Amino acid sequence: MRVTDKVELKGYMSETVLVTGSTGFIGTRLLRRLAEEGERVRVFLRPESNGDALPKGVEVVRGRFDDVDALAGAVRGVDRIVHLAGVTKALDEAGYDAGNVMPVRNLLAAVREHNPGLKRFVLVSSLTVAGPASEGLRGVSEHDSPAPVSAYGRSKLRAEALCMECSSAIPVTIVRPPAVYGPGDRDVLQVFQMLAKGVLVSAGSVARQRFSMIYVDDLVRGMMMAARSDRAAGSIYYITSPRSYSWNELIAAVQPVFGLTKVYKLSLPRPLVFLVGMVIGAAGSLRGTVPLINRDKANELVQDYWVCSPGKAELDLGFTAGTTLEAGVAKTISWYRSKGWL
């Protein structure tokens, strides 16, 4: 933990924090931070989830999000809840609602009944709720009307709506991260694996696309700042990088780490991306399995500007992502190499 983090926690009394989605990429880093801060941590795990890697001292409550008794035991007596659990891939809207909407509805109901004095409920949502920005330098802000372009984004928006409907009774805060990268991530890993071979294949225009990114440890710091700020109750925040990046900037950050002199870039035409998504998606539906890409996901991939503004989080919370792209990329690739992923 950095000196500035210790200043943020000066005079702060230890609390009990419930974390869902604790064994995932972001959840793992969040638990590590909470342990460093001396918080008491409780996690809600599915019966089949492996909790062997959880930090020492973490309290485990097992159950499913449709199990009212298990949820009661999970929320009772905690000070704050960080809800990270969810799905990023599903066969249809109903599948996304089962993974992203139903858990929020049931958690909020459990809080109302069993923990009416909860200090904060934090929903970790997604930039996909907002949809893409209209241009690459000015990102979407919290004041812009949501315009999701995928079933995933629409399901996260419905989950957000449930939170805001309860905001008069339960102090809720919603954070919307952009693309998150860092040790343990498997999604952005695929991009690094391509770049390690000196190739970048983009769905859409390599030259035009820009995107916000955030290093995972910056994200969890920003999440907990939002979770503890009185000003953040009832609000939505983008916890994001200070500015957006182009593919060329990401390539420039990666090149010295991989020792690359040149990266060959290929932009896949939108019609081709949609065709691939349609074919693979149809095959997945016939087999009853969730495909890697379908037409819906293709619509996310081809957008030019997945960019959001950091302004409100900086103004309200004093949050600024402190990890530069170059430093974050270097640390991430080093971790991948240490694990044999690259």
C-alpha positions, 0 to 999 in steps of 0.5 A: 500500500502506498503512502497516499493510501495510508493518508486516505485511511488515517483515523479510519476504523476497521470494518467488515466488507462483503465481497461477491465475485471474490475469486475473479480477476478484480475480486482477487486484487480487491481482497489483497488490498482489503487485507493490507488495509486491515479490514475484516472480509467476508466473501459469498461463494458458490458451493462449488467455488474453490476458496483455497486461494483466499487470503488468510482470515477471510470469512466464507459464506457459501450459497447461490443468489437465489438462496434467501437464507444464504444471502441473509447470512452473507449480508447480516452484520457487514458494513459495506458490500462490494458486488463484483459477481456477474457474467460477461457472456451468455446465450441470450438476454435471459442468461444475462439477467440471471447472472447480472440482474437477479443477484442484485435484486436479491442482494438488495432485498436481503439488505433491506430485511437483514441489514437496514443499517448498511453503510454502502452497497457498491455495484461494479457495473461497466462502461458498456452501460453507457455505450460508446462515445461519439468521439475519442477525446471527450468520453461519455460522462455520468450525465449522458443518457445510457445507450448500451449496444449489447445485451450485456450492457443492457443487463448491467443497466437494469441492475443499475436501475434496481440500485437507484430505485433503492437509493432512498433506503440503501446508500448505493454507489455505482462504479463503471470501469472501462477495460481493466488490465493487470496481473490475472486478467485473461481478456486483455491477455489475448491482445498481449498474446497477439502483440507478442507475435508482432501482430495486431488484428482489430475488429474495426479501424485500428487507426480510428479506435480509442479506448479508456483503460485502467490498471486493476490496482488503480481500479480497486483503490478507486472503488474503495474510495467511492465505497467510503465517501459520504459524497458518493452515496446515490452516485455513479462514477467512471473509475478510469484512466486520465485519458483515452488511448489509441492502438498505436499508443498501446503498441508503443508501450508494449514494444520495448517490453517485447523487444519489437521493432515493428507491429503489423496491424490489420483492421477487420471490416465491420461486415466481416466481424458481424458475419463471423459473430453471426456464424459462431453465435448461431453454432453456439446456440445450436449446441447450447454453449456460450460462444466466444463471439456472437453478433451481439459481442461483435457490435461491442467490438466494432465501436470506435470510441469506448471512452469515458471521462474521469472528471467526476471521480476526480472532483468528488473523490479525489481519485486519479489513476496513478499507474501509467500505461507504460508501467501497467503494461510492463508489470502485467507482461512480467506477471504473465511471463512469471506464470507462463501465460506468455 
